[in-house]
Amino acid sequence: MQLAFLIDPLASLKPKKDSSLALMVEGARRGHQISVLEFGHVSVENGAIFAEATAVRVSPDALSASSTASHVVPLGPAQRVNIEQFERVFIRKDPPFDTQYLAVTYLLDRPGHAGRFINAPRGIREVNEKLFATRYPSFTPQTLVAWSFDEALRFARQYEKVVIKPSYYGSGKGVSLSAHDDARFPEIFASTLALEPLGPVLVQQYLPEGKGGDTRVMLIDGVPLAAVGRRPAPGEFRANIALGGEAVAVEIRPEQQRIATELGKDLTQLGILFAGLDFIGDKLIEINVTSPTLMQELRRVSGFDLAARILDRVEAGL
């Protein structure tokens, strides 16, 4: 099978953390041919999708390396190929979801390619990591999404503390903890609103349970299969691994299971094969579909090999 990965530049991948690399290693271990594509080299000509593809050799010990340079090795120069050459294409570019990202989802979302992409371009486009969760207010903390500082201040006055988030970033970037009587509240809101790509600001009720970290529940085909916890670094309220958070073994709580199962039905309808739902306690705070991470951390703390389960599903689908 020929598998392609539409990802960030190889040099930016972190071998011991990157989920795309875990999928590439598992695919190569099973004898599949692996190629990498970049967002800036996708085109459509007379209705057909083309991409600059680089076939690579992926070392089985790439996940324990210090860098990808000697473990994901090009087998030749990039070549312009029709996307139909690949049985499956994993779309796994990290946020922010900018105009380039948006344009590529339009180019890839074409008749005749249903099921080729993981996750589906339409699903990635519709399921904004933070904004999509606001469709389910009974599942989430109290949340305001707005452009107006006056609205944000009015909302924040209802709570002792609030979390302020940009619309399009990931890995905890741009996320702040504040309060209506914090002298920096106006500045924090304004700087968050000014982040590119522009979007409304989320102001969310702070959940004290967040001091203990959060939980990511992993779904394949809408079914919650496993979870990994994250504990924040000392002095940090965000639990993201990229910000020094620690991965820990956890079980899926009954309410998390119920919410994930319910939400999984909608994600499946949008062509989302693999998603990660973030919870603080029993409250949903984020839906990750663009490039869900923590695959390697989950395996280390619980032994659950999500990369293998995803490849099982891909092979069964073919």
LOLUMZA-807701 format. One record per residue: y, x, z of N, C-alpha, C in turn; residue in three letters. Coordinates in nm, 3 decimals, m for minus. Example, Ala and Ser with C-alpha at 12.3 -4.5 7.8 and 13.67 -1.06 7.14 Angstrom:
BEGIN
n.c2|n.c1|n.c3|ca.c2|ca.c1|ca.c3|c.c2|c.c1|c.c3|rest
m0.569|1.319|0.780|m0.450|1.230|0.780|m0.330|1.320|0.780|ALA
m0.225|1.285|0.708|m0.106|1.367|0.714|0.003|1.290|0.787|SER
END
This chain:
BEGIN
n.c2|n.c1|n.c3|ca.c2|ca.c1|ca.c3|c.c2|c.c1|c.c3|rest
m0.119|0.084|0.000|0.000|0.000|0.000|0.124|0.088|0.000|MET
0.225|0.046|m0.072|0.352|0.117|m0.071|0.450|0.046|0.022|GLN
0.497|0.116|0.123|0.591|0.063|0.219|0.723|0.139|0.206|LEU
0.833|0.066|0.211|0.965|0.130|0.207|1.043|0.094|0.333|ALA
1.129|0.185|0.374|1.212|0.165|0.493|1.358|0.185|0.454|PHE
1.432|0.075|0.458|1.575|0.077|0.429|1.645|0.105|0.561|LEU
1.683|0.231|0.584|1.722|0.276|0.717|1.847|0.363|0.711|ILE
1.892|0.402|0.830|1.998|0.501|0.840|1.944|0.637|0.794|ASP
2.033|0.735|0.769|1.985|0.866|0.723|1.879|0.925|0.818|PRO
1.778|0.987|0.760|1.667|1.040|0.839|1.712|1.132|0.951|LEU
1.814|1.212|0.924|1.860|1.309|1.024|1.912|1.241|1.151|ALA
1.949|1.113|1.140|2.005|1.043|1.256|1.897|0.980|1.344|SER
1.772|0.979|1.297|1.665|0.918|1.375|1.625|1.006|1.493|LEU
1.601|0.944|1.607|1.561|1.017|1.728|1.409|1.000|1.744|LYS
1.333|1.107|1.723|1.188|1.094|1.715|1.122|1.025|1.835|PRO
1.169|1.051|1.955|1.103|0.996|2.073|1.150|0.856|2.109|LYS
1.246|0.802|2.031|1.300|0.670|2.061|1.296|0.574|1.943|LYS
1.299|0.625|1.823|1.324|0.539|1.708|1.202|0.454|1.669|ASP
1.223|0.324|1.661|1.114|0.232|1.625|1.079|0.240|1.477|SER
1.179|0.265|1.391|1.149|0.280|1.248|1.051|0.395|1.225|SER
1.074|0.504|1.296|0.985|0.619|1.281|0.846|0.586|1.333|LEU
0.836|0.509|1.441|0.705|0.468|1.493|0.629|0.387|1.388|ALA
0.699|0.299|1.318|0.636|0.220|1.212|0.594|0.308|1.094|LEU
0.677|0.405|1.061|0.644|0.496|0.951|0.521|0.578|0.984|MET
0.514|0.628|1.107|0.398|0.708|1.150|0.271|0.624|1.145|VAL
0.279|0.502|1.194|0.161|0.415|1.194|0.119|0.380|1.051|GLU
0.218|0.353|0.966|0.186|0.324|0.827|0.119|0.441|0.758|GLY
0.172|0.561|0.780|0.113|0.681|0.719|m0.027|0.707|0.775|ALA
m0.046|0.683|0.903|m0.177|0.704|0.965|m0.283|0.616|0.899|ARG
m0.241|0.500|0.852|m0.334|0.407|0.787|m0.349|0.434|0.638|ARG
m0.284|0.538|0.590|m0.301|0.576|0.451|m0.203|0.511|0.354|GLY
m0.102|0.443|0.404|m0.004|0.381|0.316|0.098|0.485|0.269|HIS
0.154|0.463|0.151|0.258|0.550|0.099|0.393|0.506|0.155|GLN
0.470|0.602|0.205|0.597|0.573|0.273|0.713|0.626|0.190|ILE
0.814|0.542|0.171|0.938|0.583|0.105|1.055|0.539|0.190|SER
1.167|0.610|0.179|1.289|0.572|0.251|1.398|0.540|0.149|VAL
1.478|0.438|0.184|1.590|0.393|0.103|1.714|0.395|0.190|LEU
1.831|0.402|0.126|1.957|0.396|0.200|2.043|0.282|0.147|GLU
2.121|0.222|0.236|2.200|0.104|0.203|2.297|0.128|0.089|PHE
2.353|0.247|0.082|2.453|0.274|m0.020|2.395|0.293|m0.159|GLY
2.262|0.284|m0.173|2.199|0.306|m0.303|2.108|0.190|m0.341|HIS
2.152|0.070|m0.308|2.084|m0.053|m0.349|2.171|m0.120|m0.455|VAL
2.110|m0.166|m0.564|2.186|m0.229|m0.673|2.105|m0.343|m0.733|SER
2.175|m0.430|m0.805|2.111|m0.538|m0.879|2.158|m0.530|m1.023|VAL
2.063|m0.527|m1.116|2.095|m0.520|m1.259|2.017|m0.628|m1.332|GLU
2.091|m0.719|m1.395|2.028|m0.830|m1.468|1.926|m0.904|m1.383|ASN
1.962|m0.921|m1.257|1.879|m0.999|m1.166|1.772|m0.921|m1.093|GLY
1.744|m0.798|m1.134|1.641|m0.717|m1.069|1.705|m0.625|m0.964|ALA
1.633|m0.605|m0.853|1.682|m0.520|m0.743|1.630|m0.378|m0.763|ILE
1.722|m0.283|m0.757|1.686|m0.143|m0.766|1.734|m0.068|m0.642|PHE
1.669|0.046|m0.615|1.709|0.129|m0.502|1.674|0.274|m0.533|ALA
1.751|0.364|m0.475|1.718|0.506|m0.480|1.614|0.531|m0.370|GLU
1.492|0.565|m0.409|1.381|0.578|m0.314|1.334|0.723|m0.308|ALA
1.310|0.769|m0.186|1.254|0.903|m0.165|1.119|0.889|m0.098|THR
1.014|0.928|m0.170|0.880|0.929|m0.110|0.873|1.042|m0.009|ALA
0.811|1.016|0.106|0.806|1.116|0.212|0.664|1.130|0.267|VAL
0.638|1.249|0.318|0.517|1.274|0.395|0.554|1.267|0.542|ARG
0.485|1.184|0.618|0.518|1.162|0.759|0.409|1.226|0.845|VAL
0.448|1.322|0.926|0.353|1.391|1.013|0.306|1.300|1.126|SER
0.178|1.305|1.163|0.129|1.221|1.272|0.190|1.253|1.408|PRO
0.244|1.375|1.423|0.306|1.410|1.551|0.459|1.404|1.545|ASP
0.512|1.326|1.450|0.658|1.316|1.433|0.727|1.259|1.557|ALA
0.658|1.173|1.632|0.722|1.107|1.745|0.741|1.200|1.866|LEU
0.675|1.314|1.863|0.691|1.410|1.973|0.776|1.530|1.932|SER
0.833|1.525|1.813|0.912|1.636|1.762|1.053|1.634|1.819|ALA
1.124|1.744|1.803|1.264|1.751|1.847|1.358|1.697|1.740|SER
1.312|1.695|1.615|1.391|1.640|1.506|1.296|1.593|1.397|SER
1.349|1.515|1.303|1.265|1.464|1.195|1.253|1.562|1.079|THR
1.334|1.668|1.078|1.348|1.753|0.960|1.215|1.805|0.907|ALA
1.128|1.852|0.993|1.002|1.912|0.947|0.884|1.817|0.959|SER
0.912|1.691|0.996|0.803|1.597|1.020|0.809|1.475|0.928|HIS
0.924|1.454|0.863|0.936|1.353|0.758|0.993|1.427|0.638|VAL
0.904|1.468|0.549|0.938|1.564|0.445|0.938|1.496|0.308|VAL
1.049|1.504|0.234|1.053|1.447|0.099|0.948|1.510|0.009|PRO
0.884|1.427|m0.072|0.784|1.477|m0.167|0.844|1.505|m0.303|LEU
0.974|1.487|m0.315|1.043|1.510|m0.441|1.182|1.449|m0.433|GLY
1.259|1.456|m0.539|1.394|1.399|m0.537|1.387|1.246|m0.537|PRO
1.497|1.185|m0.493|1.507|1.040|m0.496|1.502|0.989|m0.639|ALA
1.439|0.873|m0.657|1.428|0.815|m0.789|1.472|0.669|m0.784|GLN
1.537|0.626|m0.891|1.578|0.485|m0.899|1.457|0.402|m0.937|ARG
1.419|0.307|m0.851|1.299|0.228|m0.876|1.329|0.080|m0.856|VAL
1.251|m0.004|m0.920|1.257|m0.147|m0.896|1.194|m0.176|m0.761|ASN
1.258|m0.260|m0.682|1.212|m0.288|m0.546|1.072|m0.349|m0.548|ILE
1.032|m0.408|m0.662|0.899|m0.468|m0.672|0.787|m0.364|m0.663|GLU
0.824|m0.236|m0.670|0.725|m0.130|m0.654|0.663|m0.133|m0.515|GLN
0.737|m0.186|m0.417|0.693|m0.183|m0.278|0.638|m0.319|m0.235|PHE
0.521|m0.316|m0.173|0.464|m0.442|m0.122|0.548|m0.497|m0.008|GLU
0.598|m0.410|0.078|0.683|m0.453|0.189|0.798|m0.353|0.208|ARG
0.914|m0.408|0.242|1.033|m0.326|0.268|1.085|m0.363|0.406|VAL
1.087|m0.266|0.497|1.142|m0.286|0.630|1.292|m0.260|0.625|PHE
1.371|m0.361|0.660|1.517|m0.344|0.666|1.552|m0.312|0.811|ILE
1.595|m0.190|0.836|1.612|m0.148|0.976|1.735|m0.059|0.995|ARG
1.845|m0.100|0.939|1.970|m0.028|0.963|2.029|m0.073|1.096|LYS
2.073|0.021|1.176|2.133|m0.012|1.305|2.268|m0.080|1.287|ASP
2.305|m0.168|1.384|2.442|m0.223|1.383|2.543|m0.110|1.392|PRO
2.672|m0.135|1.359|2.732|m0.267|1.342|2.699|m0.333|1.209|PRO
2.699|m0.464|1.211|2.675|m0.544|1.092|2.809|m0.554|1.018|PHE
2.831|m0.460|0.927|2.961|m0.451|0.859|2.952|m0.513|0.719|ASP
3.057|m0.496|0.641|3.060|m0.559|0.508|2.956|m0.500|0.414|THR
2.923|m0.372|0.430|2.817|m0.314|0.348|2.684|m0.380|0.380|GLN
2.659|m0.396|0.510|2.537|m0.462|0.556|2.530|m0.604|0.498|TYR
2.640|m0.678|0.507|2.645|m0.815|0.457|2.616|m0.818|0.308|LEU
2.679|m0.730|0.232|2.661|m0.728|0.087|2.516|m0.701|0.049|ALA
2.452|m0.609|0.120|2.313|m0.576|0.088|2.222|m0.694|0.117|VAL
2.248|m0.771|0.222|2.165|m0.889|0.247|2.179|m0.990|0.133|THR
2.297|m1.002|0.075|2.314|m1.090|m0.040|2.235|m1.039|m0.160|TYR
2.241|m0.909|m0.184|2.172|m0.851|m0.299|2.020|m0.865|m0.287|LEU
1.969|m0.851|m0.166|1.824|m0.855|m0.147|1.770|m0.997|m0.138|LEU
1.856|m1.092|m0.104|1.814|m1.230|m0.085|1.808|m1.302|m0.219|ASP
1.697|m1.280|m0.292|1.687|m1.330|m0.429|1.552|m1.398|m0.450|ARG
1.547|m1.494|m0.544|1.420|m1.563|m0.572|1.311|m1.464|m0.611|PRO
1.189|m1.495|m0.571|1.076|m1.413|m0.608|1.043|m1.303|m0.510|GLY
1.121|m1.292|m0.403|1.098|m1.184|m0.307|1.067|m1.236|m0.167|HIS
1.028|m1.361|m0.155|0.994|m1.417|m0.025|0.880|m1.338|0.037|ALA
0.900|m1.294|0.158|0.797|m1.221|0.229|0.796|m1.072|0.205|GLY
0.872|m1.024|0.105|0.870|m0.880|0.078|0.943|m0.802|0.187|ARG
1.047|m0.865|0.245|1.132|m0.792|0.338|1.101|m0.829|0.483|PHE
1.105|m0.727|0.568|1.087|m0.742|0.712|1.204|m0.673|0.781|ILE
1.295|m0.753|0.835|1.298|m0.899|0.835|1.369|m0.951|0.711|ASN
1.358|m1.083|0.684|1.416|m1.140|0.564|1.568|m1.122|0.563|ALA
1.627|m1.088|0.448|1.773|m1.071|0.441|1.850|m1.193|0.491|PRO
1.803|m1.313|0.455|1.872|m1.434|0.502|1.868|m1.442|0.654|ARG
1.754|m1.412|0.713|1.743|m1.419|0.859|1.832|m1.319|0.929|GLY
1.836|m1.196|0.876|1.923|m1.094|0.934|2.069|m1.137|0.926|ILE
2.105|m1.198|0.814|2.244|m1.240|0.794|2.281|m1.354|0.890|ARG
2.191|m1.447|0.912|2.223|m1.564|0.993|2.210|m1.539|1.143|GLU
2.118|m1.452|1.182|2.092|m1.432|1.324|2.173|m1.313|1.374|VAL
2.302|m1.335|1.393|2.386|m1.232|1.455|2.331|m1.201|1.594|ASN
2.327|m1.073|1.627|2.263|m1.029|1.752|2.315|m1.103|1.875|GLU
2.445|m1.130|1.877|2.503|m1.193|1.995|2.545|m1.338|1.971|LYS
2.598|m1.367|1.853|2.654|m1.500|1.828|2.546|m1.607|1.811|LEU
2.431|m1.570|1.756|2.328|m1.670|1.730|2.279|m1.735|1.859|PHE
2.276|m1.657|1.966|2.228|m1.710|2.095|2.314|m1.824|2.147|ALA
2.441|m1.830|2.102|2.529|m1.936|2.152|2.489|m2.074|2.099|THR
2.394|m2.079|2.004|2.340|m2.207|1.959|2.250|m2.271|2.066|ARG
2.216|m2.193|2.167|2.122|m2.238|2.270|2.187|m2.228|2.408|TYR
2.291|m2.306|2.432|2.367|m2.288|2.557|2.285|m2.310|2.684|PRO
2.180|m2.390|2.677|2.099|m2.411|2.797|2.015|m2.289|2.830|SER
2.000|m2.196|2.735|1.920|m2.076|2.758|2.004|m1.958|2.806|PHE
2.137|m1.964|2.788|2.222|m1.847|2.807|2.313|m1.861|2.929|THR
2.373|m1.751|2.975|2.481|m1.762|3.073|2.598|m1.841|3.012|PRO
2.689|m1.888|3.096|2.808|m1.955|3.045|2.886|m1.856|2.958|GLN
2.922|m1.901|2.836|2.976|m1.808|2.737|3.091|m1.871|2.660|THR
3.196|m1.793|2.640|3.306|m1.829|2.550|3.306|m1.731|2.434|LEU
3.324|m1.782|2.312|3.346|m1.697|2.194|3.482|m1.736|2.139|VAL
3.575|m1.641|2.136|3.713|m1.677|2.099|3.788|m1.554|2.049|ALA
3.899|m1.584|1.979|3.992|m1.481|1.934|4.113|m1.474|2.027|TRP
4.132|m1.574|2.108|4.254|m1.589|2.186|4.242|m1.532|2.327|SER
4.339|m1.448|2.364|4.340|m1.395|2.500|4.361|m1.506|2.602|PHE
4.446|m1.602|2.571|4.471|m1.711|2.666|4.343|m1.788|2.695|ASP
4.264|m1.812|2.592|4.136|m1.880|2.615|4.043|m1.794|2.700|GLU
4.041|m1.664|2.672|3.956|m1.573|2.749|3.997|m1.571|2.895|ALA
4.127|m1.568|2.921|4.175|m1.565|3.059|4.140|m1.695|3.130|LEU
4.159|m1.806|3.063|4.125|m1.935|3.124|3.977|m1.940|3.161|ARG
3.892|m1.894|3.071|3.749|m1.895|3.096|3.713|m1.801|3.210|PHE
3.770|m1.682|3.210|3.736|m1.580|3.310|3.773|m1.623|3.451|ALA
3.875|m1.706|3.464|3.919|m1.750|3.597|3.811|m1.832|3.670|ARG
3.711|m1.877|3.598|3.606|m1.957|3.660|3.502|m1.871|3.732|GLN
3.507|m1.738|3.708|3.400|m1.652|3.758|3.457|m1.529|3.827|TYR
3.378|m1.475|3.918|3.421|m1.354|3.989|3.431|m1.236|3.892|GLU
3.332|m1.225|3.801|3.332|m1.119|3.701|3.284|m1.176|3.569|LYS
3.325|m1.111|3.460|3.277|m1.149|3.326|3.241|m1.023|3.248|VAL
3.152|m1.042|3.152|3.116|m0.935|3.059|3.184|m0.965|2.925|VAL
3.250|m0.864|2.868|3.323|m0.879|2.742|3.248|m0.799|2.636|ILE
3.219|m0.867|2.522|3.136|m0.805|2.419|3.197|m0.825|2.281|LYS
3.185|m0.725|2.193|3.222|m0.744|2.052|3.111|m0.818|1.979|PRO
3.141|m0.875|1.865|3.044|m0.957|1.792|2.937|m0.877|1.719|SER
2.969|m0.755|1.673|2.883|m0.693|1.572|2.819|m0.561|1.613|TYR
2.836|m0.519|1.736|2.782|m0.390|1.776|2.649|m0.406|1.848|TYR
2.578|m0.294|1.866|2.453|m0.291|1.938|2.450|m0.174|2.034|GLY
2.338|m0.159|2.106|2.317|m0.047|2.200|2.420|m0.041|2.310|SER
2.479|m0.156|2.344|2.576|m0.161|2.452|2.715|m0.114|2.416|GLY
2.736|m0.076|2.290|2.867|m0.025|2.249|2.974|m0.133|2.259|LYS
3.086|m0.098|2.318|3.198|m0.189|2.327|3.183|m0.296|2.433|GLY
3.077|m0.293|2.512|3.054|m0.395|2.615|3.118|m0.349|2.746|VAL
3.199|m0.439|2.807|3.273|m0.403|2.928|3.253|m0.508|3.038|SER
3.265|m0.463|3.161|3.264|m0.552|3.277|3.406|m0.563|3.331|LEU
3.453|m0.685|3.352|3.591|m0.702|3.395|3.603|m0.832|3.476|SER
3.726|m0.873|3.502|3.753|m0.995|3.578|3.894|m1.041|3.544|ALA
3.922|m1.168|3.568|4.053|m1.223|3.531|4.167|m1.153|3.604|HIS
4.141|m1.103|3.727|4.246|m1.036|3.804|4.241|m0.885|3.791|ASP
4.162|m0.835|3.700|4.156|m0.692|3.670|4.279|m0.656|3.587|ASP
4.354|m0.557|3.631|4.476|m0.520|3.559|4.446|m0.476|3.415|ALA
4.324|m0.431|3.391|4.287|m0.384|3.257|4.228|m0.495|3.170|ARG
4.216|m0.615|3.223|4.155|m0.724|3.146|4.225|m0.747|3.011|PHE
4.360|m0.755|3.006|4.426|m0.774|2.875|4.396|m0.661|2.778|PRO
4.397|m0.538|2.829|4.372|m0.422|2.744|4.228|m0.422|2.692|GLU
4.133|m0.455|2.780|3.992|m0.457|2.739|3.970|m0.563|2.632|ILE
4.027|m0.680|2.652|4.010|m0.787|2.553|4.071|m0.744|2.419|PHE
4.191|m0.690|2.423|4.261|m0.652|2.299|4.185|m0.542|2.225|ALA
4.135|m0.443|2.296|4.064|m0.333|2.230|3.930|m0.381|2.174|SER
3.866|m0.474|2.242|3.740|m0.529|2.191|3.766|m0.611|2.065|THR
3.873|m0.690|2.066|3.909|m0.772|1.951|3.944|m0.687|1.829|LEU
3.995|m0.566|1.853|4.040|m0.479|1.744|3.928|m0.397|1.681|ALA
3.807|m0.401|1.740|3.698|m0.320|1.687|3.661|m0.364|1.546|LEU
3.638|m0.267|1.460|3.591|m0.294|1.324|3.438|m0.290|1.321|GLU
3.373|m0.385|1.252|3.430|m0.497|1.177|3.485|m0.604|1.272|PRO
3.594|m0.666|1.229|3.661|m0.763|1.314|3.575|m0.886|1.337|LEU
3.584|m0.939|1.456|3.511|m1.060|1.490|3.562|m1.114|1.621|GLY
3.523|m1.237|1.657|3.566|m1.292|1.786|3.501|m1.216|1.900|PRO
3.555|m1.234|2.017|3.507|m1.167|2.138|3.423|m1.264|2.219|VAL
3.312|m1.215|2.273|3.234|m1.294|2.367|3.277|m1.261|2.509|LEU
3.305|m1.364|2.584|3.334|m1.349|2.727|3.225|m1.429|2.798|VAL
3.148|m1.360|2.880|3.026|m1.421|2.935|3.022|m1.406|3.087|GLN
2.978|m1.510|3.150|2.957|m1.509|3.294|2.871|m1.390|3.334|GLN
2.916|m1.311|3.430|2.838|m1.197|3.479|2.728|m1.248|3.571|TYR
2.606|m1.202|3.546|2.492|m1.240|3.627|2.458|m1.126|3.722|LEU
2.474|m1.146|3.854|2.445|m1.037|3.949|2.304|m0.980|3.936|PRO
2.211|m1.060|3.886|2.075|m1.012|3.867|2.070|m0.894|3.769|GLU
2.177|m0.881|3.690|2.184|m0.772|3.595|2.188|m0.634|3.659|GLY
2.221|m0.628|3.788|2.221|m0.499|3.858|2.083|m0.434|3.853|LYS
1.982|m0.519|3.847|1.845|m0.467|3.842|1.796|m0.439|3.702|GLY
1.879|m0.467|3.601|1.843|m0.439|3.464|1.813|m0.565|3.384|GLY
1.755|m0.547|3.268|1.722|m0.660|3.182|1.581|m0.643|3.126|ASP
1.539|m0.742|3.049|1.404|m0.744|2.990|1.413|m0.776|2.843|THR
1.342|m0.700|2.762|1.330|m0.735|2.620|1.190|m0.789|2.594|ARG
1.186|m0.911|2.542|1.060|m0.975|2.506|1.041|m0.959|2.355|VAL
0.927|m0.905|2.316|0.897|m0.876|2.176|0.821|m0.992|2.114|MET
0.867|m1.037|1.995|0.802|m1.146|1.923|0.755|m1.098|1.787|LEU
0.636|m1.139|1.748|0.587|m1.124|1.611|0.551|m1.263|1.563|ILE
0.607|m1.301|1.448|0.584|m1.435|1.393|0.617|m1.544|1.494|ASP
0.722|m1.522|1.573|0.767|m1.624|1.667|0.688|m1.631|1.795|GLY
0.590|m1.545|1.813|0.505|m1.549|1.931|0.540|m1.433|2.024|VAL
0.580|m1.460|2.150|0.608|m1.352|2.244|0.479|m1.281|2.285|PRO
0.475|m1.149|2.267|0.352|m1.073|2.289|0.361|m0.976|2.405|LEU
0.477|m0.921|2.429|0.489|m0.817|2.532|0.635|m0.804|2.572|ALA
0.659|m0.732|2.681|0.796|m0.711|2.727|0.810|m0.572|2.787|ALA
0.932|m0.522|2.780|0.966|m0.396|2.844|1.096|m0.416|2.921|VAL
1.101|m0.363|3.042|1.222|m0.373|3.123|1.309|m0.250|3.106|GLY
1.439|m0.269|3.132|1.533|m0.156|3.131|1.613|m0.159|3.260|ARG
1.623|m0.045|3.323|1.702|m0.032|3.444|1.823|0.056|3.416|ARG
1.943|0.013|3.458|2.063|0.091|3.425|2.068|0.224|3.499|PRO
2.134|0.320|3.437|2.158|0.449|3.501|2.254|0.431|3.618|ALA
2.252|0.521|3.716|2.345|0.510|3.829|2.490|0.501|3.783|PRO
2.563|0.403|3.839|2.703|0.384|3.805|2.728|0.311|3.675|GLY
2.622|0.265|3.609|2.634|0.196|3.480|2.581|0.054|3.493|GLU
2.655|m0.045|3.446|2.606|m0.183|3.454|2.524|m0.223|3.332|PHE
2.535|m0.147|3.223|2.457|m0.173|3.103|2.324|m0.098|3.112|ARG
2.214|m0.165|3.073|2.081|m0.106|3.089|2.030|m0.040|2.962|ALA
2.111|m0.033|2.858|2.065|0.019|2.729|2.011|0.162|2.743|ASN
1.899|0.188|2.677|1.839|0.322|2.679|1.937|0.425|2.624|ILE
2.015|0.385|2.522|2.112|0.476|2.462|2.220|0.518|2.560|ALA
2.234|0.442|2.670|2.336|0.473|2.771|2.273|0.527|2.899|LEU
2.151|0.576|2.887|2.085|0.637|3.003|1.994|0.545|3.080|GLY
1.972|0.423|3.031|1.882|0.331|3.098|1.739|0.381|3.096|GLY
1.660|0.329|3.191|1.520|0.372|3.204|1.428|0.256|3.171|GLU
1.327|0.282|3.088|1.229|0.180|3.053|1.125|0.168|3.164|ALA
1.090|0.045|3.197|0.991|0.020|3.302|0.896|m0.091|3.256|VAL
0.777|m0.092|3.313|0.678|m0.195|3.279|0.713|m0.326|3.349|ALA
0.711|m0.434|3.275|0.736|m0.568|3.331|0.642|m0.668|3.263|VAL
0.627|m0.784|3.327|0.555|m0.895|3.267|0.656|m0.998|3.218|GLU
0.618|m1.073|3.115|0.703|m1.182|3.068|0.701|m1.294|3.171|ILE
0.818|m1.334|3.219|0.826|m1.441|3.317|0.803|m1.576|3.248|ARG
0.754|m1.676|3.323|0.724|m1.806|3.262|0.841|m1.867|3.185|PRO
0.963|m1.861|3.242|1.077|m1.920|3.173|1.115|m1.839|3.050|GLU
1.103|m1.708|3.058|1.126|m1.624|2.940|1.026|m1.659|2.830|GLN
0.902|m1.680|2.869|0.798|m1.718|2.773|0.832|m1.850|2.707|GLN
0.877|m1.947|2.785|0.911|m2.078|2.730|1.026|m2.068|2.631|ARG
1.133|m1.996|2.670|1.249|m1.983|2.582|1.213|m1.907|2.455|ILE
1.139|m1.797|2.471|1.103|m1.715|2.355|1.016|m1.794|2.258|ALA
0.925|m1.874|2.310|0.838|m1.954|2.224|0.919|m2.059|2.148|THR
1.013|m2.123|2.217|1.096|m2.224|2.153|1.186|m2.162|2.046|GLU
1.250|m2.052|2.081|1.340|m1.985|1.987|1.262|m1.923|1.871|LEU
1.140|m1.878|1.900|1.059|m1.816|1.797|1.031|m1.908|1.679|GLY
1.025|m2.038|1.703|1.004|m2.133|1.594|1.119|m2.127|1.494|LYS
1.242|m2.121|1.544|1.358|m2.115|1.456|1.365|m1.981|1.383|ASP
1.332|m1.872|1.452|1.336|m1.741|1.389|1.235|m1.730|1.276|LEU
1.119|m1.786|1.298|1.015|m1.782|1.194|1.061|m1.856|1.069|THR
1.128|m1.968|1.089|1.179|m2.045|0.975|1.278|m1.966|0.893|GLN
1.345|m1.869|0.955|1.444|m1.786|0.886|1.384|m1.656|0.833|LEU
1.254|m1.641|0.841|1.190|m1.522|0.787|1.195|m1.401|0.878|GLY
1.211|m1.424|1.008|1.213|m1.314|1.105|1.071|m1.289|1.153|ILE
1.009|m1.181|1.107|0.873|m1.149|1.151|0.875|m1.081|1.288|LEU
0.974|m0.994|1.311|0.977|m0.915|1.434|1.115|m0.929|1.499|PHE
1.116|m0.967|1.625|1.243|m0.982|1.698|1.226|m0.937|1.842|ALA
1.337|m0.900|1.903|1.339|m0.867|2.046|1.446|m0.951|2.115|GLY
1.405|m1.031|2.213|1.498|m1.116|2.286|1.529|m1.051|2.420|LEU
1.658|m1.036|2.450|1.700|m0.975|2.575|1.734|m1.081|2.678|ASP
1.683|m1.060|2.798|1.706|m1.151|2.910|1.759|m1.076|3.031|PHE
1.849|m1.141|3.104|1.877|m1.104|3.242|1.821|m1.216|3.327|ILE
1.720|m1.183|3.403|1.649|m1.289|3.474|1.589|m1.384|3.372|GLY
1.621|m1.511|3.386|1.570|m1.612|3.294|1.675|m1.657|3.193|ASP
1.783|m1.582|3.181|1.889|m1.619|3.088|1.888|m1.527|2.965|LYS
1.890|m1.589|2.848|1.892|m1.517|2.721|2.032|m1.461|2.696|LEU
2.041|m1.332|2.665|2.173|m1.273|2.640|2.188|m1.218|2.498|ILE
2.077|m1.191|2.427|2.091|m1.131|2.294|1.962|m1.150|2.216|GLU
1.975|m1.160|2.083|1.861|m1.174|1.993|1.868|m1.060|1.892|ILE
1.772|m0.971|1.896|1.774|m0.852|1.811|1.681|m0.870|1.693|ASN
1.738|m0.871|1.571|1.657|m0.887|1.450|1.690|m0.783|1.343|VAL
1.802|m0.712|1.355|1.838|m0.617|1.250|1.752|m0.491|1.255|THR
1.740|m0.431|1.371|1.652|m0.313|1.386|1.606|m0.307|1.531|SER
1.523|m0.404|1.574|1.482|m0.407|1.715|1.417|m0.275|1.757|PRO
1.460|m0.226|1.871|1.410|m0.098|1.922|1.320|m0.121|2.044|THR
1.295|m0.014|2.118|1.215|m0.011|2.241|1.064|m0.014|2.213|LEU
1.025|0.003|2.088|0.882|0.004|2.054|0.809|0.121|2.120|MET
0.871|0.238|2.114|0.807|0.355|2.174|0.809|0.347|2.327|GLN
0.921|0.296|2.382|0.929|0.283|2.527|0.824|0.185|2.579|GLU
0.803|0.076|2.506|0.701|m0.022|2.545|0.563|0.042|2.549|LEU
0.532|0.121|2.449|0.401|0.186|2.446|0.385|0.284|2.563|ARG
0.492|0.356|2.595|0.481|0.456|2.702|0.461|0.391|2.839|ARG
0.529|0.279|2.865|0.522|0.221|3.000|0.408|0.121|3.016|VAL
0.357|0.065|2.905|0.254|m0.038|2.919|0.129|m0.013|2.834|SER
0.138|0.078|2.738|0.025|0.102|2.649|0.017|0.005|2.533|GLY
0.110|m0.090|2.524|0.108|m0.190|2.417|0.166|m0.128|2.291|PHE
0.085|m0.120|2.185|0.127|m0.055|2.060|0.179|m0.161|1.963|ASP
0.309|m0.184|1.969|0.370|m0.288|1.885|0.371|m0.247|1.738|LEU
0.388|m0.118|1.710|0.385|m0.072|1.571|0.251|m0.107|1.507|ALA
0.143|m0.087|1.580|0.011|m0.120|1.526|m0.002|m0.270|1.503|ALA
0.050|m0.351|1.594|0.040|m0.496|1.578|0.121|m0.544|1.456|ARG
0.237|m0.483|1.435|0.318|m0.522|1.319|0.248|m0.483|1.189|ILE
0.190|m0.362|1.185|0.117|m0.321|1.064|m0.007|m0.406|1.043|LEU
m0.072|m0.448|1.152|m0.184|m0.541|1.138|m0.138|m0.668|1.067|ASP
m0.022|m0.719|1.110|0.031|m0.843|1.053|0.069|m0.823|0.906|ARG
0.129|m0.709|0.874|0.170|m0.681|0.736|0.047|m0.674|0.646|VAL
m0.056|m0.604|0.692|m0.178|m0.590|0.612|m0.249|m0.725|0.596|GLU
m0.250|m0.805|0.701|m0.314|m0.937|0.693|m0.239|m1.027|0.597|ALA
m0.104|m1.013|0.592|m0.024|m1.094|0.504|m0.047|m1.064|0.357|GLY
m0.092|m0.943|0.329|m0.117|m0.904|0.191|m0.255|m0.949|0.145|LEU
END
